[in-house]
Amino acid sequence: MKKYLLIISFLFSCFIVSASELSEKANVYLFTCQPGDEIYATFGHSAFYIEDEKTGVNDVFNYGIFSFDADNFLYKFLKGDTWYMLGVQDYDYFLWSYALRNMGVYAQQLNLTADEKNELYLALQHNALPENREYLYNFFYDNCATRLRDMTEKYVNGQLIYPEPTDTHTYREVVEMFTGRNTWLKFGIDILVGAPADKPISNHQKMFLPYFLRDNFAEAVVDRNGEKQPLVISSEQLVPNFPQESASQLFSPSNRMMYFLLLIAILLSVLPPFTVMCMLLFIAILLSIYDIRRKKHTIWFDVVLFSLAGLIGCLVTFISFFSIHPAVFPNYNILWLHPIQLIFAVLLCIKKLRPAIYPYHYFNLLMLLLAFMFSLFAQSFNPAFYPLMSVFAVRGATCIYNKRQGAF
């Protein structure tokens, strides 16, 4: 259903309003939409709504239109070569689409002069033309919220003054406000986002997230020739906010027969990453004690462990060195999640080569130590990283010990 909703939304976005100018009775609103269950909707959404009873304009200008069906979408998304577009949607349809997905919509009426409204509207119409509507999406610097912020600043005839921030945050910290600290989404983001995301950002930069844009607009004032007026003159909730489902609610009782087959997936969706990694560390310690006592090494466990680390390391390497996403380089996770892990896992399957790759564990322990040191002052690590790193350290130390005992 949601897939078809996106397709319909895309088709509606192709219609451009015909009115060339607004009347003096026109109003401009900033829409802020509640975060949704889908990953792409985790941080909410922003849009401009312009109404004019006299000319019949009743349109929502939405910079968040994209298509999953675009050629090589996943590759382009990872590389940062993702193109979004500005679509124009009917007011009633826009609200209906968000109500259908249980996502609230909050409206703020902007205090703009007639000339400012008209200039903004003409600019939006121009940007919505087929030859102009696409733009290179950038999560931190150029998205549905930053475009609205920048256009408001450009077409307000005066100085737009935002409230002074009461505290400082980093990109990683403000993202955490919406993903949670101990969640799998945050875990994945922390793997791919590097050290630049840990630098303090300004209040202006925080407005890349719709809720920060809404809150700053609510307290902003416009200085027009020494006369300060609030940017927002009224606010209302057009679609009520809905409680978001937790991960445990995603599995219907009607699917109980599938629980056994999907046990790992269920555990990953219900248990937080830190808990899962601590459980994995506990298993690794027990297995290592067992290996030392029987003077043998459990090869299959290390093959699986290092294969997964190597595959993730390939992704980290690609994102770090080939992606144009911001804040992904340098990424010190590459010290312990790197493609060499995958090569090691392959060689570990070849019995004759196992003794030759024994020195790799010394290298890996050194990389783990360096990663830990960089996590103290250069890049913030997810808490779940530490027990996972400890798993590699425990297995590496076990291999070294068993090799010295002639058991490897």
Number of C-alpha atoms within 10 A of each C-alpha: 6 11 10 9 13 16 15 12 20 18 13 16 21 16 14 17 15 10 13 11 16 23 17 13 11 21 22 22 20 26 25 25 25 24 23 21 15 10 10 11 13 15 21 20 23 31 23 23 25 21 19 18 12 11 15 14 22 18 21 25 28 24 28 18 18 20 15 12 9 11 9 10 16 14 12 14 16 17 17 19 17 21 19 19 24 25 29 30 24 19 16 11 14 19 18 14 16 16 17 11 15 19 23 22 23 19 23 22 20 20 20 23 14 15 15 17 24 21 17 20 22 16 13 19 22 14 19 24 16 13 8 12 19 19 15 13 21 19 15 18 16 15 23 27 29 24 16 23 21 11 13 19 15 15 17 21 16 16 15 19 17 17 14 11 11 6 7 13 16 17 20 21 18 16 19 17 11 15 18 14 19 17 19 19 15 19 21 12 15 23 21 23 26 26 22 18 23 18 16 14 14 15 19 15 16 22 21 25 23 27 21 18 22 23 14 23 23 20 14 19 21 22 17 13 9 9 9 15 15 18 24 22 12 13 15 12 13 14 18 14 16 14 10 13 10 10 13 12 10 11 13 8 10 7 8 11 9 11 13 10 10 11 11 11 12 16 13 15 17 17 16 16 25 21 14 17 20 18 14 16 22 14 13 21 17 11 18 22 13 14 17 16 10 11 15 17 20 14 16 11 13 20 19 13 17 24 20 17 21 22 17 20 25 19 18 26 21 14 21 24 13 14 19 16 21 16 19 23 21 16 23 26 27 21 17 23 26 20 21 19 23 23 13 20 21 14 15 21 14 9 11 9 12 14 11 11 11 17 12 15 19 15 12 18 20 15 18 21 16 14 22 20 13 17 17 10 9 17 23 18 21 19 15 20 19 18 19 19 19 19 21 22 22 18 23 22 16 22 26 19 15 20 16 10 12 10 15 19
